[in-house]
Amino acid sequence: MNKISAPVPDAWEELVTSALLGTARRPPPGVAPGSEAPVALLDAAAVETVRRRAGLRPARAAQRPQPAPEDTRPPLPAAAARRLAMLLADRPGTGGGGRRGTAPDLMELLPQWLATANARGYAAPPQLLPALLDAARGRTDLRPAALAFAGSRATWLARLNPDWRFALRATPGGGTDLPSPQDTAGIRLLWEEGLFAERVALLSAIRAREPVAARELLATTWATERAEDRLMFLDSLRTGLGADDEPFLEQALTDRSRNVRATAAELLSALPGSALAARMAVRAGACVAVDHTQDRPVIVVEAPHECDSGMERDGVVAKAPSGRGERSWWFGQLVEAAPLGVWPGRLGGRTPEEIVALPVADDWRNELHAAWCRAAVRQRDAGWARALLGRPAAPEAGGPGAVSLAERARLLSTLGSAERAEWVAAFIATHGLSEAFQLLGVCEVPWAAPLGRAVVDALNIARDAGSYPWSFSGVMGLAERCLDPAEAGRLEGLMAVPDEGEDASPGAGGYWAEAFQRLVTTLRLRAAMAEELGVA
Amino acid sequence: MTQQGVRWTADQVLALAPDAASRKAGSKLGAAGPWSEAGSSDEGTVWGLCKGSGSKPYQTVIDIADAAGPAYKCSCPSRKFPCKHALGLLLLWAGGEGAVPPGPAPDWAEQWIEGRRQRAQEKRTAGAAGSAAGSGDPEGARRRAERRAVRITAGATELEQRLADLLRSGLAGAEQAGYGMWEETAARMVDAQAPGLAARVRELGAIPSSGPGWPVRLLEECALIHLLDQGWLRRERLPDGLGSTVRSRIGLPASAEGPAIRDRWLVLAQYDTADARLTTRRIWLHGTDSGRTALLLSYGAAGRAPELALPVGLELEAEVSAYPGTGQLRAALGEQFAPPAPTATRPPGVTTEQAAARYGEALRDDPWLDSVPVILDRVIPAPDGDSWQLADAEGDSALPLTASARSRPGLWRLVALSGGAPVKVFGECGHRGFTPLTAWAEGAGEAVPLC
């Protein structure tokens, strides 16, 4: 605060100087040096101190911040707001640690809470924004959902606190409102003069509404954009990609930047009807044939002998990563980019299942199937994905086969959620839980009933086999977050401590009971959370 | 008093937690999962069995009907008080009827409740008979007080001597002398039975390392200690009110003798400060009818929460009596006529100009006062260089925030709540600046604690 001026302006300064140097060296004004001087100084200082404090006046107001934009979303119900505060208070490093006990891991429930709140369109309580931003700062995986929920006031806050600068980077446009679809002049202005992040946000927003308009807007300035910007803008065409984007992408195949060319090629190859896809089909087709000279048909592969300029122009990367043969590297890229629809015609009118079942000569099977997997994922081709996944109960589905578990997880993501859940449930029923973790990760939450049952049954089997629950802590953790809360009732029987079997690990029964208790408690908590957020 | 029918809020329950770890552990147990045979009685008891890691579940029972605050018993080995099971059970109870249905208490709970009721009854009978016995030895009490006064006088005289020595040789030397000198003097003041002086002297030790301008602050505090010493040494010549203020600043015990004021008290703020031995809880109350402000202090040994817990935003109808001393706001909570309940009442506020003036006026009655509680109306938190201030929405005045307030997470809650718009803020306003403790956004919405 401002100090008011004293009647004798220097009186206080004089006292401070005397006090600092000592009255022996410098007695205060009007006091003789000696034994009384310190007391006289203290008397005068006491009067001055109280006088100075009593005379305090407010300071001049500084520049006040611009008000934050209004959040028009409905406010969170009170119980849900309290729950959020509790979830946010459960931060890593705030006590606890060690064995997990029967209590739920609240921080793990935050992503789900945020997803539900966002789906319901609630506004975040302003006073919880700091805790929300701190949580998002520590966990990048939380950021998109947390920032969407936090809304425009969070970006307003982030401008005032450098700790939260990530929110400005992560939120496209830094929270500025985008012009409305009708405001063509505003769109034009923002596109031509906006910051990069604002332009990306604008383009993505328009692309989501009107794919053609977005592409046309991009075309107006394409030639003058910097290479990194071109790459980001091009990436936004992934949304709503369609056949009419082809001419633009074809043109981008001749771009100066190699990354832009590669992205354009990737996008084109996801359009099975594109000219690029047709060119790749010809190239890939030339490498794969069915050999009928054997006892039974066998696929033979003749990988390309060179990567010509046409291939490079179509996005094939010529230089192989270290440790990989050049020819198989080129071959993989060709098959990945070729439309899957060409193979039945090329390989004797067979269905994808029959093609996948054909033997492949000379150890090319893994290379070929892996490339087909990538193509199925890129082209979102459920038919091929199903063929490549095979039957979940097949012995090779659980062990090393042509298709790895990671690839299976990606293939599963092209299937509908019910089919995905059924496949994984059948997989778990045959192969148990130890390999299932990755596959469970791509299943829709909450888990469909058959999948949930399969997981719980498998956990129960593991318990009866006498192993320790922490061997399954990954799946247990997933189950806490993904199992349908309606299943809690069915789990009650598993919460008791079972009699210890002969071959069981010592104490395992107690730990299992504890783990199941935590599972049930967490499910109940999730049910309560959903109810508080108005989800019936 | 019975609390039948009045369910607590989760915030109320969590305010009972002795520390953050218990709050967290308790809130996890607030789900139905680990509980069985939970129930509650109309007389205000809640019980339940909580499954722990052992084979035998813990027996937890809480008596919430006691006006002095809830009482707990739990068979768990935790030394936290209340333990996480008690907190979890209360949360479960706060959550709704279903999980803790009304019914007869099981034997193990009934025994404890019965024992408690009996002891309380005996105490009440004894208290009624013993109030005369308490002052049964007025002569002895007077002699003890005299002996203590003599020791304090000796301490104050010695402290005067030390301050004089310091100023004779100069404060510049204090920077080198370090902390030890002050610790030793503070210990002497403890021996002299003047804990108020001891605390002030201890704080002197921290000033030389407190950044630019420390000589001014050191001189100010030395001068105020000198003033307090002199006040004590001449206490016979002081007016009654100021004399009481000096005695309480020295650290002499007093009791709340003021008349009981019955009012609907709004809880403005509750916050704890802790050192190695003691947790001090401050609760600021605002009388909605009388307009008075009162400060309740309660203490807890390290690791234990002070027993009194009144979360911000609640209102309670109760009697409050002031401690002696002119302008002193400390009070004791007397009889409560209704349990605390959430309220939408908001206290009236003042401008920054009026707040500063109020502090100035309060110094007349108590020159040792660091701050006064005030409510600011329509202020906007605004960044001011490295610092922050609360600026009047209309007008050019502002109160800077204290350094401690700037470094607390509550600052950002306040800024977020405001979003650049005016807010109502309760806090402590003094020569170090303003410390916000509670805020209300414009329009509807509950009180947001900032501490």
Interface residues (C-beta under 8 A of the other chain):
Chain A: M1 L15 V16 S18 A19 L20 L21 G22 T23 A24 R25 S35 A37 P38 V39 L41 L42 D43 A45 A46 E48 T49 V50 R52 R53 A54 G55 L56 R57 P58 A59 R60 A61 A62 Q63 R64 P65 Q66 P67 A68 R82 M86 A89 D90 T94 G95 G96 G101 T102 A103 P104 L106 P126 Q127 L128 L129 P130 A131 R153 W156 L157 L160 N161 M495 V497 G510 E514 Q517 R518 V520 T521 T522 R524 L525 A528
Chain B: A10 D11 A20 A21 R23 K24 A25 S27 K28 L29 A31 A32 G33 P34 K51 G52 S53 S55 G95 E160 L163 A164 D165 L166 L167 R168 S169 G170 L171 A172 G173 P215 V216 L218 L219 E220 C222 A223 L224 H226 L227 T352 E353 A355 A356 Y359 G360 E361 L363 R364 P367 I380 A382 P383 D384 G385 Q389 A391 D392 G395 D396 S397 A398 L399 P400 P409 W412 R413 V415 A416 L417 G419 G420 A421 G430 H431 G433 A441 V448
